[in-house]
Amino acid sequence: MKAILTLSLIFAASNLSLANEGEAIMESVRQVAVLQDSQDLHGAIRKGRTKTPLSMFLRGENIQFALNGGKEYFLLSLGQNSQQLEQLVEGKRAKFPAAKIAAPIADSDVSYEDLALSFLYWPNPTVVGEDKINGQDCWRLHVANPGKSGRYRETSVWVTKKQRALMRVIGYGPKPSRLPLKQFEITDLMNIKGRYTVKTMKVRSFDAEGNTKGISYIDFKAPLQVKKRGR
């Protein structure tokens, strides 16, 4: 009985260690995945020849998004233990429609929850393995959706060990089928002030049989470095 209790304590401590490690890794990813300090990022969502202008801004504890040159604004509001999408209508924050969270943006394969990368802020990410992706040694983490909003019930997240950069994400539907719904693949990184962030992300959506239904891209440009005048 004592041996069983000891093994149980070791197992519990091991799980706690993996959970703590997972949170530390995910925190690093959050810092470099989308923004560099207070830099604003500009780019586009593209599918085929169609491009939708996109901008991202860090404003306090919120990450704001502008589509089509500011014709549409929304934000990811980050609390101490929570995160939620909100709309910006005439400068005022409003509740984001639940039915719109998983809706495609401009007929692309990218939804509002995809663009916000809200799964990076779900609690209790756990390291479940290691893989090599495109020559990069990566941790593989698992994280479950703490709420009921959006399409994904859980995600697998791959993070590079060297740069602590996001490399791949697969979002799954509900159990028991746990079908993959989308895959996010970082195909190009850019180095800004010594940190690596996303330059190009490939978003692949799947049908009910697991076949590729569509492919879109999210592209960002490196922020312009303004040279100081004078001595």
N, C-alpha and C positions, 0 to 999 in steps of 0.2 A: 504494500500500500504506500509505504514511504517512497519507494522507488518510482512508483507511478506518479506520485505528487511531484517529485523532483523533476521528472521528465516533462510534466505538464508546465511547471514553472519555467524550465529551459525553453520549451516551445513558445510559451507566451512572451518571454523576454526576447526571443529571436524575432517574433512577429512585430513586437514593439520597435525593435531596432530597425527592421526593414521599413516600417511605417515612418519613423523619424528620418531615415535616410531618404525615403521617397519625398517627404515634404521639403527637405533641404535641396534636393535636386530640382524639384518643381519650382521652388522659389527662385533658383538661379535662372531657370527657363523663363519665368515671368519677367525677370528683369531685362532679358536680352531679346525675347522673341519678337516684340513688336515696337518697342520704343527705346531710344537711347537718351537717358536723363530727360531733359525737357525738349528734345528735338521733335519737330513735326515731320511726319513722313507723308510723301505724296506718291501716288501711283495709279493703278487701274485694275479693275476686274475685267478679264477678257475671255471671250468664248468665240472661236473662229475669228471673224473680222470685227466683231462687236466689242467695243471697249467702253467701260463705265468708269469715269474718273472717280478716284478715291483719295481721301486724305484722313490722317489719324493725328490726334493731338492729345497730349497728356495735360490734364487740367486738374490740379489738386489730386484728389483720390479717384478721379474719373478719367476714363479713356473715351474721348469723343471721336465720332466718325462722321465724315461729310461725304455724300454721294452726289455725283453730277454737278460738281462745282458749288455745292452748298444748297442745292434744291431740296435735299433731305438730310436731316441730322438725327443721330441717335447716339446713345452713350452706354458704356458699361460702368455702372456705379459700384464701387468696391467698398464694402464695409469691413469691419474687423473680422467678422465671421460669416460674411455673406456677400453675394454679388448678384446684380440683377440688371437687365436691360431696361432702358427708359427712352422715351422719345423726347426730342427737343422741338417744340412747336412754338414758333414766334418767340423764341428765347426762353420759354418756360418748360420745365420738365413735366412729363406726363407718363402714365403707365403705358408700357409697350404692349400692344395687343397680343394675347397669347397665341392666336391663330397665325400671327405674322412672324413669330420667332423663327420657325423652320421654313418660311416661305423663301423661294429663290429670288435673288436680286437680279433684275433685268434679264430674266429668262436664262440665267447662268446656272451652274451647279453649286454656286455659293449662296448660302442662306445668311440671315442676319446673325444667328448664333455661331455660324462658322467664322464669319468675319471677326467677331468679338473674341474668338478662341476662349469662350467662357469655360470650357472644360479644364483649362489650366488653373482655374480658381476653385474647382471642386475640392472638398476636404478629403483628407486621409489617402493620398496617393501612396501606393506600395510598390517597391521594387520586386518584380516577379521573375526576372531573368536578364540575360545579356545576349546581344546579337551583334553581328557586323552588317552594316548597311552602307553600300557604296564605298566600301573600304574603311568606314569609320566604326570604331568600337563604341557600342551604345548600351545604355541601360534600357530595359523595357519595364515600364511601369503600368500599373492597372489602377483606374480610378472610377468609382461609381457615381452616377448622378444623384445628388442628395434630394432633389426635388422632382417635380412631375412635368416641368416645362421643357420644351424642345423635343427633338426626335431621339436623341441618344440616351440610352439607359446606362451605358458604361463605355469607356474608351480604353484602348491600349496606346501608350505614348512612348516613343523611342527618343532618347536624348543622348547626344554625343558626350563621351567622357572627357574629351580634350577641351572642347569649347563650351560645354554645357548648353548646347544649342538644340533646338527642336529639330528632329530629323524626319519623323513620320508619326502619323496619328491614324488610328482606325476607330470609327464610331460605330457602335453596335445597337441593334434594336433590342426589344424586350426578350426575356427568357420565356420559354425554353429554347426557342429557335436561335436566338442571339445572332441574327443575320448581320453581316457587315453592311452598313448603309453608305458610308463614304470613307475614302482614304485621302489623307492630306500628306503630300510628299514634298519636302523642301528640296528643290533641285538646284538652288543657288543661294549662297550666303554672301553677305557683305560685311566688311570689317569697318566699324565706325568707332574711332577713339579707342581702339584696342578691344572692342567687344563685337561679337558676331550676332547679326540679326538677319531676319528673312529678307531676301531679295526677290526670289521667285518661289511661289508655292503652287504645286499642281494639285487640283482638287478633282478626284474621280468619284462619281456616284455609281451605285450598283442597283440592278433590278432585283426582283424577288428570287431569281435563280442564281444570283451572285455574279452575273455578267455586267461588264461595263456599260452603263447607260449614257454617260456623258462625261466630258472632261473640260474643265475650265482652269484658268490661272489667275493668281493674284500676284501682281508685280509692284515692287517698290523701287523708287530711285534713291540713291544716296543723297542725304541732305547737303545743300550747298554750304560750303565753308566760307563765311564772310571774313575777308581780310581786314584787319584793323589798320586805320590810317595813322600817319604820324609816327613819332619815334616810339 
